[in-house]
């Protein structure tokens, strides 16, 4: 990490005025005698690249030598997100990624599962190549309550000392991972899209930053364990083996650690809604899908294809569609077999949420739209003309089959 240093002896009224005007964030100020950089600075370094030579320079801060003994921390752990005996699919994706990372350091792969009858769910993981599955099982862990779950997670870390911990960015994972990381006095990188492992066991965590305009690379060389959360559908899900391997280890937790200030009075079944992350076919509409008629036709096309209707962020902000149907960095990550993008320019935030789809077809009036950079097939033309044609052809094809 570094900082910007101002050489005040080189500052004069002329170059100060130039620097103030040059800063795109308005972070540079000049009071007639001294030049200052405020907290609004985004470290774009424009003042260094295009400003007067030598007035502002970038100075690297000295990084303290690592204080952690990395040899004491070994293994990559995946937290098993589950509801009863139903394991969330992101868990399998993370196990596949953990095995890939473990090959670099020759570390074992662990799974941690917490719950009332957790051992039953743990058996399902024996076909995915996990070396050891640690199980915390107790009546008090039947429902997710943050205090006992954190205590169990922390107890596991204290006893096993995994070097890296991967958690799915689900509703549960986003509550649990930061709490455990804070108790370990460790950092946490949220919503990673790329994970890499160094030979010295440092986990390279890469995630979008500044609205997806840059990719931040985060490494914690002086901290163990290393925590990160990963969204569903970011990594491929491995296929289970025909044979079981690994072992299940039952863990014990002191009764006082299971205490909670949260009392479950009753449980209400949440109405099931369309989950676009699970859809094999998606028809996505953007700002270019103007008018209620076009959107209705897009919905009809999605229904005919046996898929779901999704959208980009502008349609959510205009209250045209629900946020649960949004694709992108601030929405859902999807990986369907087929996605049809209608009137979508393809901003990096949207593309990051769907670029791993098996087949991408885009329709846009602008031949230079970024969506064509990720699409497998593209149609340049007016959506008002092309969508009715697509709809009619699908109807005709289905009537011929019938």
C-alpha positions in Angstrom: 0.0 0.0 0.0 1.3 3.5 -0.8 0.3 7.1 -0.6 0.6 10.3 -2.5 3.3 12.7 -1.3 3.3 16.4 -2.1 6.6 18.2 -2.5 5.5 21.6 -1.1 8.9 23.2 -2.1 7.9 22.7 -5.8 4.4 24.1 -5.4 3.6 27.4 -6.9 0.3 29.2 -7.8 0.5 28.1 -11.5 1.1 24.4 -11.1 -1.2 24.2 -8.0 -4.0 25.6 -10.2 -3.2 23.0 -12.8 -3.4 20.1 -10.3 -6.6 21.3 -8.8 -8.2 21.4 -12.3 -6.7 18.1 -13.3 -8.1 16.0 -10.4 -11.3 14.2 -11.6 -12.5 13.7 -8.0 -11.9 17.3 -6.7 -9.6 15.9 -4.0 -6.8 18.5 -4.5 -7.1 21.9 -2.8 -4.9 25.0 -2.7 -5.2 27.8 -0.1 -2.6 30.1 -1.7 0.2 28.7 0.3 -0.2 24.9 0.7 -1.4 22.1 -1.6 -3.5 19.4 0.1 -5.0 16.1 -1.0 -8.3 15.2 0.8 -10.0 11.8 1.6 -11.9 12.1 -1.7 -8.7 10.9 -3.5 -9.2 7.6 -5.3 -5.5 7.0 -6.0 -6.0 7.3 -9.8 -2.6 8.9 -10.0 -3.7 11.3 -12.7 -1.8 14.1 -10.8 1.4 12.1 -11.3 0.9 11.0 -14.9 -0.3 14.3 -16.3 0.5 16.9 -13.6 3.7 19.0 -13.2 6.7 16.7 -12.9 7.8 16.0 -9.3 5.2 18.0 -7.5 3.2 14.9 -6.5 4.8 11.5 -6.2 3.7 8.0 -5.2 5.5 6.6 -2.1 5.3 2.9 -1.2 4.7 2.4 2.5 6.9 -0.1 4.3 5.0 -3.3 4.9 5.7 -5.0 8.2 7.2 -8.4 8.0 4.6 -11.3 8.4 4.0 -12.1 12.0 2.2 -15.3 11.4 3.8 -18.7 11.2 2.3 -20.1 8.0 3.6 -23.6 8.7 1.0 -23.9 11.5 -1.9 -23.3 9.2 -2.7 -26.0 6.7 -5.6 -26.9 4.5 -8.4 -25.3 2.5 -11.8 -25.4 4.2 -15.2 -25.0 2.5 -18.2 -24.1 4.7 -21.2 -26.3 3.9 -24.3 -24.2 3.4 -27.3 -26.3 3.9 -31.0 -26.3 5.0 -31.8 -29.7 6.6 -30.3 -32.3 4.4 -30.4 -30.0 1.3 -26.9 -28.7 0.5 -26.7 -25.5 -1.4 -25.1 -26.0 -4.8 -22.5 -23.3 -4.2 -20.9 -25.6 -1.7 -20.1 -28.1 -4.4 -18.7 -25.4 -6.6 -16.4 -24.2 -3.8 -15.2 -27.8 -3.1 -14.2 -28.1 -6.8 -12.3 -24.8 -6.6 -10.7 -25.8 -3.2 -9.3 -29.0 -4.8 -7.9 -27.0 -7.6 -6.2 -24.5 -5.2 -5.0 -27.3 -2.9 -2.9 -28.9 -5.8 -0.6 -25.8 -5.7 0.4 -26.3 -2.1 -0.4 -30.0 -1.6 -2.8 -29.1 1.2 -5.8 -31.2 2.3 -9.3 -30.0 1.5 -11.7 -29.8 4.5 -15.5 -29.2 4.7 -17.2 -27.8 7.8 -20.9 -28.5 8.4 -22.9 -27.2 11.4 -26.5 -28.3 12.2 -28.8 -30.6 14.1 -28.4 -33.7 11.9 -25.4 -32.5 10.0 -23.8 -35.9 9.8 -26.5 -37.1 7.4 -25.7 -34.2 5.0 -22.0 -34.8 5.4 -22.2 -38.2 3.9 -23.2 -36.6 0.5 -19.8 -34.9 0.4 -17.8 -38.1 0.5 -18.2 -38.5 -3.3 -16.6 -35.1 -4.0 -13.1 -35.8 -2.9 -13.0 -33.9 0.4 -10.2 -35.2 2.7 -12.0 -34.6 5.9 -15.5 -33.4 6.8 -15.8 -31.8 10.3 -19.2 -32.0 11.8 -20.8 -30.0 14.6 -24.0 -31.7 15.5 -26.4 -30.6 18.3 -30.1 -29.9 19.0 -29.2 -26.3 19.7 -27.9 -26.0 16.1 -31.2 -27.0 14.5 -31.9 -23.4 13.4 -29.4 -20.8 12.3 -28.5 -18.5 15.1 -25.5 -16.4 14.7 -23.9 -16.9 18.2 -23.7 -20.7 18.4 -22.8 -21.0 14.7 -20.0 -18.5 15.1 -18.8 -20.4 18.2 -18.7 -23.7 16.4 -16.9 -22.2 13.4 -14.3 -20.5 15.6 -13.8 -23.7 17.6 -13.1 -25.5 14.3 -10.5 -22.9 13.3 -8.8 -23.0 16.7 -8.5 -26.8 16.6 -7.8 -27.5 12.9 -6.1 -24.2 11.8 -7.0 -24.1 8.1 -5.0 -21.7 6.0 -7.9 -20.6 3.7 -11.7 -20.6 4.2 -14.2 -20.4 1.4 -17.8 -19.5 2.1 -20.7 -19.2 -0.3 -22.1 -15.7 -0.6 -25.6 -16.8 0.4 -27.9 -15.0 2.9 -26.5 -17.3 5.6 -22.9 -17.1 4.4 -22.9 -13.3 4.3 -24.0 -13.1 7.9 -21.7 -15.8 9.3 -18.4 -15.3 7.4 -17.8 -11.6 8.6 -18.6 -12.5 12.2 -16.2 -15.4 12.3 -13.5 -13.4 10.5 -13.9 -10.6 13.0 -13.5 -13.0 15.9 -10.3 -14.4 14.2 -9.1 -10.8 13.7 -8.8 -11.5 10.1 -10.0 -9.7 7.0 -12.6 -11.0 4.5 -12.9 -10.5 0.8 -16.5 -10.5 -0.3 -18.0 -11.7 -3.7 -14.8 -12.9 -5.2 -14.9 -13.9 -8.9 -11.4 -15.3 -9.2 -9.3 -17.2 -6.7 -5.6 -18.2 -7.1 -3.1 -19.8 -4.8 0.6 -19.0 -4.4 3.1 -21.7 -3.5 3.6 -19.9 -0.1 -0.1 -20.6 0.7 -1.2 -16.9 0.2 -4.6 -16.9 -1.3 -5.0 -14.3 -4.2 -8.6 -13.0 -4.0 -9.9 -11.0 -7.0 -13.1 -9.1 -7.0 -14.7 -6.2 -8.9 -14.3 -2.8 -7.4 -15.5 0.7 -8.2 -18.8 -0.6 -9.7 -16.9 -3.2 -11.7 -14.6 -0.8 -13.5 -11.5 -2.4 -12.0 -10.6 -5.8 -10.6 -9.0 -5.6 -7.1 -6.4 -8.2 -6.2 -6.3 -8.8 -2.4 -3.6 -10.8 -0.6 -3.2 -11.3 3.1 0.4 -12.4 3.6 0.5 -11.6 7.4 -2.9 -13.1 8.3 -4.3 -16.6 8.9 -6.8 -17.9 8.2 -7.7 -16.2 4.9 -11.5 -15.6 4.5 -13.5 -15.0 1.3 -17.0 -15.4 0.1 -17.9 -16.4 -3.5 -21.2 -16.1 -5.3 -23.2 -19.0 -6.6 -22.5 -19.9 -10.3 -19.1 -18.3 -10.4 -17.1 -21.6 -10.5 -18.1 -24.8 -12.3 -19.7 -27.6 -10.2 -17.6 -30.8 -10.2 -19.2 -34.1 -11.0 -19.5 -36.6 -8.0 -17.3 -39.7 -8.1 -18.7 -43.2 -8.2 -16.8 -44.0 -5.0 -16.7 -42.4 -1.6 -13.5 -41.1 -0.1 -12.4 -39.1 2.9 -13.5 -39.3 6.5 -16.2 -37.7 8.7 -14.9 -36.2 12.0 -17.4 -35.5 14.7 -16.5 -32.4 16.8 -17.5 -31.5 20.3 -18.4 -28.1 21.5 -18.9 -26.9 25.1 -22.6 -26.4 26.0 -22.0 -22.8 27.1 -20.7 -22.0 23.6 -24.2 -23.0 22.3 -26.0 -20.3 24.3 -27.8 -17.7 22.3 -29.8 -14.5 23.0 -32.0 -15.3 20.0 -35.2 -17.2 20.6 -37.0 -18.8 17.7 -40.7 -18.3 18.4 -42.1 -19.7 15.1 -41.0 -20.5 11.6 -42.9 -19.3 8.5 -42.3 -21.0 5.2 -41.1 -18.4 2.7 -43.1 -18.4 -0.6 -41.1 -19.9 -3.4 -40.1 -17.4 -6.0 -38.4 -17.7 -9.4 -34.6 -18.0 -8.9 -32.9 -16.8 -12.1 -29.7 -18.4 -10.9 -31.2 -21.8 -11.4 -32.7 -21.2 -14.8 -31.4 -23.0 -17.9 -33.0 -20.5 -20.3 -33.2 -16.8 -19.7 -34.6 -13.9 -21.7 -33.0 -10.7 -20.4 -34.2 -7.2 -21.2 -32.5 -3.9 -20.8 -33.0 -0.2 -21.2 -33.5 -0.8 -25.0 -36.7 -2.9 -24.4 -38.8 0.2 -24.3 -42.5 0.0 -23.7 -44.8 -2.4 -21.9 -45.7 -4.2 -25.2 -42.1 -5.2 -25.9 -41.6 -6.4 -22.3 -44.8 -8.4 -22.5 -43.5 -10.0 -25.7 -40.2 -10.8 -24.0 -42.1 -12.5 -21.1 -44.2 -14.5 -23.6 -41.0 -15.6 -25.4 -39.4 -16.7 -22.1 -42.5 -18.7 -21.2 -42.5 -20.4 -24.7 -38.8 -21.3 -24.3 -39.5 -22.7 -20.8 -37.3 -20.0 -19.2 -37.5 -16.9 -17.0 -37.5 -13.2 -17.7 -34.6 -11.2 -16.3 -33.4 -7.7 -16.5 -30.6 -5.2 -16.1 -30.2 -2.7 -13.2 -32.0 0.3 -14.9 -35.3 -1.6 -15.0 -35.0 -2.3 -11.3 -34.2 1.3 -10.5 -37.3 2.4 -12.5 -39.4 -0.1 -10.5 -40.3 -1.9 -13.7 -39.0 -5.2 -12.5 -38.1 -6.8 -9.1 -34.5 -6.8 -7.9 -34.6 -10.7 -7.7 -34.7 -10.7 -11.5 -31.6 -8.5 -12.0 -28.4 -9.9 -13.5 -25.1 -8.4 -12.7 -22.6 -7.5 -9.9 -25.4 -5.9 -7.8 -27.9 -8.6 -8.8 -27.6 -12.3 -9.4 -24.9 -14.3 -11.2 -26.3 -16.7 -13.8 -25.0 -19.5 -15.9 -27.8 -20.8 -18.1 -27.5 -23.0 -21.1 -29.1 -20.2 -23.2 -29.5 -16.5 -22.6 -31.1 -14.0 -25.0 -30.2 -10.4 -24.4 -32.7 -7.9 -25.7 -31.8 -4.2 -25.9 -28.9 -4.6 -23.5 -25.7 -2.6 -24.2 -23.6 -5.0 -22.1 -22.0 -2.9 -19.4 -19.2 -4.6 -17.5 -21.4 -5.0 -14.4 -24.0 -6.9 -16.4 -21.5 -9.0 -18.4 -19.7 -10.1 -15.2 -23.0 -11.7 -14.1 -23.7 -13.8 -17.2 -20.6 -14.1 -19.4 -20.1 -17.8 -18.3 -23.4 -18.8 -20.0 -23.2 -21.7 -22.5 -24.8 -19.8 -25.3 -25.3 -16.0 -25.5 -27.4 -14.4 -28.2 -27.7 -10.6 -28.3 -30.0 -8.2 -30.1 -29.0 -4.5 -30.2 -29.3 -1.6 -32.6 -25.7 -0.6 -31.9 -23.2 -2.8 -33.7 -20.4 -1.6 -31.4 -22.3 -2.4 -28.2 -20.1 -4.2 -25.6 -22.6 -7.0 -25.4 -21.4 -8.3 -28.7 -17.9 -8.8 -27.2 -19.3 -11.6 -25.0 -22.1 -12.9 -27.2 -21.7 -16.0 -29.3 -24.3 -14.8 -31.8 -25.4 -11.3 -32.4 -28.3 -9.6 -34.3 -27.9 -5.9 -35.2 -31.3 -4.3 -35.6 -34.5 -2.8 -34.2 -35.9 -4.8 -31.3 -39.4 -3.8 -32.2 -39.0 -5.6 -35.5 -36.8 -8.5 -34.5 -38.6 -9.6 -31.3 -42.0 -10.2 -33.0 -40.2 -12.2 -35.7 -38.5 -14.4 -33.1 -41.7 -14.9 -31.2 -43.6 -16.0 -34.3 -40.8 -18.4 -35.4 -40.8 -20.0 -31.9 -44.6 -20.4 -32.0 -44.4 -21.9 -35.5 -41.6 -24.3 -34.5 -43.6 -25.5 -31.5 -46.8 -25.9 -33.5 -44.9 -28.0 -36.0 -43.6 -30.3 -33.3 -47.1 -30.7 -31.8 
